[in-house]
């Protein structure tokens, strides 16, 4: 169901008085942006980024690093297997290269080690470093709540421990024994992923020495911020808006990212959509089905020829991930469709053959299809592990708290979680989860299957000029406070349809006519519902403008979200 987004008319009038255009005033009045902050929000100038010392721990962490750099000490890193963890590790490795420091990086396996600092991770990390004395260990994208593990690391000839993480803080297990803990929850200007925090850490080092240029790391920070779905407010918005520019990308020293962009067939400016749908899935793919070190080695590669070959391999792993995911998706959707009453309030589906590396993506597809919180469980070495995703404004973590007895462990936040199911509850998990969902809905509210659009528009305004206004001002977008504007072209006639199909996609392109005006952009829609049979029919088109106006014709097409034919 489509519903027009609410408009704050008082804010709209104030913005008009400031001299903003009617279009921008209307769209900003539908977004969570304060009137007095509008100009700063729209410009998001790099010069406006917060001082690095604003993030608690940065000043002390920089001092640790500088002391190790002065004596040419040994650095080691324990990261994570997702995009944020891999790229953060690449950033620290690149920083150590600048200071000619030895830096050994350990990335845990999703399957062998699991998330974060634990006994298996520490055991294999110890094997990696051997008898080498480590002057500084930097723990990335984990470690905030691992006081016991920090004590264990102290017994491995590690002089200093710096943690840079962004996960929630648990005072009962807080890693107080680390020399420095950087986590925006403990003090900072606002939400950041680990890549963003590492970027501020590198900017802090710049305050001590001109040997490092933080702009070399800006594109990495922007990709990590988008990958981790961090809110694009204040510093995050500045990082992403400036980090995707050709200027920032031209400062990247290593060849891996350039090769990955080339293999992803991105020929114009790098956009938010490119990062989310072409770059991040490839980096995440190896962590999901193989070894995250494969992506790490690509991104730290200097040689362009080797990087091209490694990017090819990464693309191959991503294709494998797509095939695995597609098969599990079909099976999971079929399970639910064949017994909808069983999954009335929530969904728990399980198959011992399902690959646990893609359960989160499949859970997202179930949420998109059925608009219900969903858990997808596979089997990994006898453990029933999986992931959950939720519907907007439905807190999955609170639902899991209501049925905690069925899990060996779980963790996450309102929209996503990882779970390990107790074997005894395998057959009862869905029933118990459904009951917990129902209780949550009765205490709060039921899921709302509503999608919002911002404004109705006529065909004559579906033009590059409007697209450029959005790119220059509102872009990049954020679901929390600045969603990508969605427009309605009502009662339009579909003409010039063309259908293209591949192994994992089905693309319909068409033009739309309203009155005597034909849309200047051609429209595109990835769909299994419609084909060329809609040529000549009338309906309502909900769409977004492209995020780039490059010469590549594919990128200058309108992104259709929904087509509702007229009866």
C-alpha positions, -999 to +999 in steps of 0.1 A: +000+000+000+014+034-010+008+064+012+021+100+008+047+110+033+036+136+059+046+172+053+056+197+080+040+228+064+055+252+090+090+239+081+082+241+044+072+278+047+104+286+067+125+269+040+108+288+012+115+321+031+152+310+032+151+310-006+150+272-011+132+260-042+097+246-040+110+211-047+137+212-020+114+229+005+088+202+001+112+173+003+131+187+033+097+193+051+092+156+048+125+147+063+141+148+098+164+177+091+163+208+113+156+241+095+186+258+111+209+229+100+196+228+064+225+245+047+251+225+065+232+193+058+229+201+021+265+210+016+280+184+039+314+200+034+345+180+044+357+210+063+327+205+087+336+171+099+341+169+137+375+172+153+389+137+157+394+141+194+356+145+198+355+107+195+365+095+230+397+076+230+411+088+198+437+111+214+449+084+237+449+058+208+469+080+186+495+084+214+498+046+216+503+043+178+528+071+176+549+056+203+550+022+185+557+040+152+587+058+167+604+026+177+593+007+146+574-018+167+552-047+156+514-042+150+488-069+148+451-067+140+421-089+148+392-078+126+358-093+115+345-112+085+320-086+072+326-055+050+331-031+079+356-055+096+375-063+064+378-027+052+387-014+087+416-039+087+427-027+052+427+009+065+450+000+095+473-021+072+475+009+049+483+032+078+511+008+090+525+007+054+529+045+055+549+043+088+569+012+075+555-009+103+551-047+104+513-054+106+499-090+108+461-092+102+438-120+114+402-122+102+381-149+118+360-173+097+322-171+100+321-209+101+352-219+122+354-190+147+321-171+147+318-135+156+342-115+178+368-124+203+363-159+216+385-190+225+387-203+189+397-168+175+423-163+202+438-198+197+443-193+159+455-157+163+481-170+187+492-196+161+495-168+135+518-145+155+538-174+169+567-162+191+566-127+177+563-099+203+534-076+195+538-040+206+503-030+196+472-051+190+443-033+173+410-051+177+385-039+150+347-042+148+345-063+179+360-064+214+340-039+234+325-065+257+354-090+261+371-083+294+381-120+299+395-123+264+415-091+268+432-107+299+439-138+278+455-117+251+478-101+277+494-135+281+506-136+245+535-111+247+512-082+236+523-049+251+493-026+243+457-032+232+436-007+213+400-015+205+380+003+178+345-009+178+309+004+174+288-023+190+265-018+221+282-015+254+276-040+282+290-026+315+292-061+330+317-073+304+332-040+292+368-044+281+382-021+307+416-037+307+423-026+271+447+003+270+423+023+249+387+016+238+373+038+210+335+033+207+311+061+198+287+048+224+312+058+251+315+093+237+315+110+203+294+131+180+270+104+169+266+069+154+296+056+134+306+022+121+342+009+127+354+022+094+342+057+103+359+055+137+392+043+121+390+073+097+387+096+127+416+078+143+437+083+112+427+120+112+439+121+148+473+109+137+473+136+111+472+161+139+505+147+152+523+142+119+519+152+082+532+118+072+496+106+067+469+120+044+435+110+057+419+116+023+437+084+011+413+065+034+381+085+029+366+063+002+372+032+023+354+049+052+325+058+030+321+022+016+322+008+051+297+033+064+272+024+037+279-014+041+270-012+078+238+007+071+249+035+095+226+065+098+239+092+074+238+121+097+265+146+107+300+131+102+287+099+084+269+120+058+301+140+053+322+109+050+299+093+024+292+124+003+329+132+000+342+097+000+324+086-032+338+115-053+363+110-080+387+133-060+386+109-030+389+078-052+419+093-070+437+094-036+434+057-030+469+043-031+463+005-034+450-011-066+424-035-052+395-011-049+401+003-084+401-033-098+369-041-080+351-010-093+363-019-129+351-055-126+318-043-113+313-024-146+310+009-129+320+034-156+307+067-142+309+082-108+307+057-079+272+060-064+256+048-032+236+022-052+269+010-068+284+005-033+254-013-019+246-035-048+279-041-067+309-034-043+298-046-008+281-078-019+314-089-035+335-081-004+309-098+018+306-128-004+339-145+005+331-140+042+297-156+037+308-187+018+346-189+020+374-169+037+373-131+043+411-130+038+404-133+001+388-099+000+413-084+023+442-096+001+426-080-029+421-046-012+457-044+000+472-054-034+496-029-050+500-045-083+472-036-108+475-068-128+474-091-098+445-070-084+425-075-117+429-113-114+420-112-077+389-091-085+379-117-110+381-144-083+360-123-060+334-119-086+333-156-090+327-162-053+298-136-055+282-155-084+284-187-063+269-168-034+240-157-056+232-192-067+233-206-032+211-178-020+186-181-049+181-218-042+176-213-004+152-183-011+130-204-033+129-232-007+122-208+022+094-189+003+078-222-007+078-234+029+059-203+040+036-201+010+025-238+016+014-231+052+007-194+057-014-200+088+016-216+105+036-184+100+008-160+109+028-136+130+064-144+124+086-169+104+111-194+115+123-218+088+151-244+090+169-268+067+201-286+077+214-282+041+211-244+041+243-224+040+245-203+071+265-176+053+234-164+033+207-168+060+206-131+067+200-122+030+173-149+027+156-136+059+155-101+043+138-116+013+112-132+035+106-099+053+102-082+019+078-109+007+056-115+038+061-083+059+068-104+091+099-108+113+118-138+100+145-162+112+163-185+087+183-213+103+209-236+088+234-262+102+271-257+108+290-285+123+260-296+144+251-261+155+217-247+144+228-212+134+211-185+114+200-149+111+169-128+116+156-097+100+126-075+109+100-051+096+103-014+100+094-002+135+092-038+148+120-045+173+134-080+166+157-079+196+127-073+219+108-102+203+138-125+208+140-115+244+104-128+248+114-163+236+150-165+248+146-200+261+148-215+226+183-201+219+217-211+230+226-175+222+215-145+202+225-110+196+217-080+175+195-050+173+160-038+163+163-048+126+188-077+125+201-105+147+222-137+147+209-167+165+219-202+176+189-225+183+188-252+209+184-286+192+155-295+215+135-266+202+139-272+165+103-284+159+088-259+184+108-227+175+083-213+150+053-218+173+071-201+202+085-173+180+050-167+166+036-164+201+064-139+210+056-118+179+019-117+187+026-106+223+049-078+209+023-066+184-004-065+211+019-044+234+031-021+205+016-024+171+012-048+142+036-045+111+024-019+087+028-029+051+029+007+039+054+022+015+058+060+013+061+083-017+070+120-014+052+138-042+032+133-074+050+146-105+040+152-141+059+136-170+075+170-181+094+171-148+109+136-152+141+152-164+178+153-159+174+188-143+154+174-114+177+145-110+207+168-108+190+189-081+185+158-060+221+146-066+236+180-057+215+185-025+197+155-008+220+127-020+233+105-003+202+090+012+194+073+045+163+054+055+163+068+090+163+105+084+167+112+046+151+085+025+156+086-013+127+106-027+100+085-043+077+101-069+044+091-084+036+094-121-001+087-121-023+073-149+006+070-173+006+049-205+033+023-208+051+023-243+083+010-259+086-020-236+117-042-238+125-073-217+161-085-209+169-116-188+199-131-172+207-160-148+196-140-117+177-110-131+148-100-153+149-063-164+119-046-180+125-012-196+098+012-210+088+048-215+057+064-200+033+088-217+011+112-197-012+133-219+010+144-248+042+143-229+066+113-230+091+108-202+126+120-211+143+092-192+136+056-200+124+036-170+137+003-157+121-022-134+136-055-121+104-076-119+091-112-121+055-099-123+054-079-155+066-083-191+060-067-224+023-075-221+018-042-202+027-022-233-002+001-240-017-002-205-023+026-181-013+027-144+005+045-115+043+044-115+063+049-083+099+057-090+132+072-079+156+093-100+191+080-108+220+088-084+243+096-113+240+114-147+270+098-165+271+092-202+263+055-197+227+051-208+220+023-183+227+047-154+205+074-167+173+054-164+145+059-139+143+032-112+107+020-110+098+006-076+062-004-084+037-003-112-001-005-103-022-011-135-055+007-138-085-017-138 
